[in-house]
Amino acid sequence: MSERFKPLGQYVYEKGERIGCSVEEAAVELSRKLNAYQMRVERLKAEVERLREAGDELWYCLRHTKRLTPADVQEAVEDWIAAKEGRPNE
């Protein structure tokens, strides 16, 4: 086993915290943690994409201010704020 996971007697420890009574139980626990981290990464990727799209729209509005109405710019700002707060666009 690596330095991170150490069997001590019949228990397995990760960074000093007991994670299982056997290597099999420790593997199940680590698999659960890995799945949770992977789900979090996917949620963060979706959030980044949502913010990027809202930011692109906002940047377009600011760059083309002469051709847009103040209402268009305000709508882009509101969409960006909604994306930042995780609210769906209306």
C-alpha positions in Angstrom: 0.0 0.0 0.0 1.0 3.6 -0.5 2.1 5.9 2.3 -1.3 7.5 2.3 -3.1 4.4 3.2 -1.8 2.3 6.0 -3.2 -0.9 7.4 -2.8 -1.0 11.2 -3.9 -4.3 12.6 -7.3 -5.1 11.0 -8.2 -1.5 10.2 -7.2 0.7 7.2 -6.4 4.4 7.8 -6.3 7.4 5.4 -4.2 10.3 6.7 -4.8 9.1 10.2 -8.6 8.6 9.9 -10.0 5.1 10.0 -11.8 4.4 6.8 -12.6 0.8 7.0 -12.3 -2.4 8.9 -10.7 -4.2 6.0 -9.1 -3.4 2.7 -12.3 -4.2 0.9 -14.4 -1.8 3.0 -11.7 0.9 2.6 -11.9 0.4 -1.2 -15.7 0.8 -1.1 -15.3 4.0 0.9 -12.7 5.4 -1.4 -14.8 4.5 -4.4 -17.7 6.4 -2.9 -15.5 9.4 -2.2 -14.2 9.3 -5.8 -17.7 9.2 -7.2 -18.7 12.2 -5.1 -15.7 14.2 -6.3 -16.4 13.3 -9.9 -20.0 14.5 -9.6 -18.8 17.7 -8.0 -16.3 18.3 -10.9 -19.1 17.8 -13.4 -21.4 20.3 -11.5 -18.5 22.8 -11.5 -17.8 22.3 -15.2 -21.5 23.0 -15.9 -21.4 26.2 -13.7 -18.2 27.4 -15.5 -19.8 26.9 -18.9 -23.0 28.7 -17.8 -20.9 31.7 -16.5 -18.8 31.7 -19.6 -21.8 31.9 -21.9 -23.4 34.7 -19.8 -20.1 36.5 -19.7 -19.7 36.2 -23.5 -23.2 37.7 -24.0 -22.4 40.5 -21.6 -19.0 41.2 -23.3 -20.8 41.3 -26.7 -23.3 43.9 -25.3 -20.5 46.0 -23.9 -18.4 45.8 -27.1 -21.4 46.7 -29.3 -22.9 49.3 -27.1 -23.5 51.8 -29.9 -25.8 49.4 -31.7 -27.7 48.1 -28.6 -30.3 49.7 -26.4 -29.7 50.1 -22.7 -32.4 47.5 -22.1 -30.3 44.9 -24.1 -27.3 45.7 -21.9 -29.4 45.5 -18.8 -30.8 42.1 -19.8 -27.3 40.8 -20.4 -26.2 42.0 -17.0 -29.2 40.4 -15.4 -28.6 37.1 -17.2 -25.0 37.1 -16.0 -26.0 37.8 -12.4 -28.6 35.0 -12.6 -25.9 32.6 -14.0 -23.5 33.6 -11.3 -26.1 32.9 -8.6 -27.1 29.7 -10.2 -30.6 30.8 -11.1 -32.2 29.8 -14.4 -32.6 32.5 -17.0 -36.2 33.7 -17.4 
